[in-house]
Amino acid sequence: MSKYDMYIESKDKVTLSKQDKENYAYAERRHKANSDIAIFLKLPYYLGYKLPRAIFTLATRNTKAAKKENARLKRVMASKERARKSNVLKELEFIEAFKVIGFKDKLGNYPVLQNIEVSGDKETIIFKSNISLSDWISSKEDIETVLNTNIFNIKQGNDKQLVYLETTKKDIETFINWNNDYLKDDLIINLGRTALEDVVIDLEHYTSGIISGSIGSGKSVTLMGILIQLLLKQQLKRIPVDLYIFDGKGGLDLGDFEEYSKFTIDIEEFKDILDKIFRIYEERKILFKEKKVKKLSEYNKKYDKKIADIFIVIDEISVITDTSGMMKEDKEIRQSMTRILSDLARLGRALGIHLLIGIQVPNFQTMPGQLKNVLDMRISGFLKDKSASEIILGNAMASKLNHIKGRMILDTLEYQSYYFDTDILQNIKPVHTIDTSIINDTKTIDLSKKRKQAIKRDSKDNVIADIDLSNK
């Protein structure tokens, strides 16, 4: 039997007397009466305190819950913001993208996102990795696909582990006609446009350069564009320039510039021109030392009599550098010319002497190291051969370039060059600005050009010279 059952059984056995029952009934009645009075007396307490408090509690119950929920959401958003700023989420996305194409270093590590810099439509994505720049460049198309963007430039930072991808969702235009409004100041040349901005080079700093590209890529048009801009600067901005042009294609491409420059298609005549320019170089060195100036721009700012920048432009350098199958005499002439060009490109920066070279099929014969290594500006259109691209740009980007006329690469920057109509030359007047006051008129006699004849002797068997060695 449970304790409860025992309690009920014992309770039933309890008997009360009649008096006890009456007292118990009376006590019950009094208690009930007192309870009713107590409720009445406590009514103000309930109405004044309990009821308002209950109403307030009910009213604020939802508000408190809302406050708690808002606080929780704020904590979540703050966590997401911290994750966004630390690129945690983006980093995971990029790693997954790189996994798709298997882009990783030799230890199997994927590039780690460092930062994303946004400027208008341009987004620069910075990665850190042990992957070489050449591997980034060779995988450019795959990276563009998995990241769903256009990469128009890939470059390294001072820290060689940092790689900067300059990207945009916009596409590069396939044709841009030149407008004189695009002309820049000083010796700054406007080469063309990426998807977002102009591509410019300052020829005061880029003193020499090479422009390469297969047939129809736009190499010659790029050379023409630079020449036209130099002539426009001379006419519109009063910047003195002198052009010396050798067209190895027989004048087919650059023949329109004949009246604006010292133009030739003859290699021996061009050799004389180079000798003359080298003498100008020597004389400018002496002049600048006497005037205590370090570069041409400094001289022209200091003195009223201006000296012109000299531009040596060669379309198809292989006519000079490729000596395979030539006679010894012809080889020596061309090797001498190559040495002069190398010296001018290496030493002519401060003296205002510039060298611009065009070539169609670059290789180790047509582009010798002594010349290639001193050309600081590298531009190329499409090249079929990967090794040719490596020679010009130091990477394989030109061999993977879309075969679009005028689509060029400056180092690693892809852009569309401007289209120039040679009709623009009709509005440019030829101006010759060579400062003859500092040029020695002494001619170099190239004996190899003289007609070989039988030796003439007088009656005493002395040799008679049949070459006029005077300056006339």
Number of C-alpha atoms within 10 A of each C-alpha: 5 6 8 9 10 10 10 10 11 10 10 8 8 7 9 10 8 9 9 11 12 12 11 12 12 11 12 12 11 11 12 11 11 12 12 12 12 11 12 12 11 12 13 12 12 15 11 11 11 13 13 12 13 12 11 11 12 11 11 12 11 11 11 12 11 12 11 12 12 12 12 12 12 12 12 12 12 12 12 14 12 12 13 13 13 14 17 14 12 16 18 13 14 18 18 14 17 18 14 12 13 13 20 17 14 9 7 9 14 22 22 16 22 16 17 15 11 13 7 8 11 18 18 19 18 20 20 17 16 16 19 14 18 15 14 17 19 15 14 19 14 16 20 14 13 15 14 12 17 20 27 22 20 21 18 15 10 7 8 14 15 22 26 20 21 20 23 20 14 14 13 19 14 13 14 15 10 17 10 9 6 14 17 15 12 16 18 19 21 21 21 24 20 20 20 18 11 15 17 14 15 14 18 19 14 17 25 26 20 26 26 32 28 18 14 14 22 25 28 22 21 25 22 21 23 18 20 20 21 24 26 20 21 22 16 11 14 11 19 20 21 23 24 21 26 27 23 22 15 13 17 10 15 24 16 15 21 16 12 20 18 16 22 20 17 12 17 17 14 20 20 16 20 18 16 17 19 18 17 20 20 13 16 21 17 13 14 17 11 9 11 11 16 13 17 21 18 13 19 15 10 12 10 8 10 17 23 22 22 22 21 23 25 25 26 22 24 21 16 21 19 18 18 9 8 10 9 9 10 15 17 13 16 19 16 15 21 20 13 18 21 22 15 23 24 20 16 23 19 19 25 21 25 26 23 21 20 25 24 22 19 24 18 13 12 20 23 17 12 14 18 18 13 18 20 15 19 21 22 33 34 27 24 16 16 14 18 24 25 16 18 26 22 15 20 22 27 32 21 17 17 13 17 15 19 26 28 33 24 20 20 21 17 26 26 25 30 23 19 19 13 14 9 12 16 8 9 15 13 16 15 16 17 17 13 10 7 14 16 11 11 10 13 13 14 11 10 11 9 10 9 8 7 7 10 11 11 8 6 6 8 10 11 10 10 12 10 8 11 8 9 5
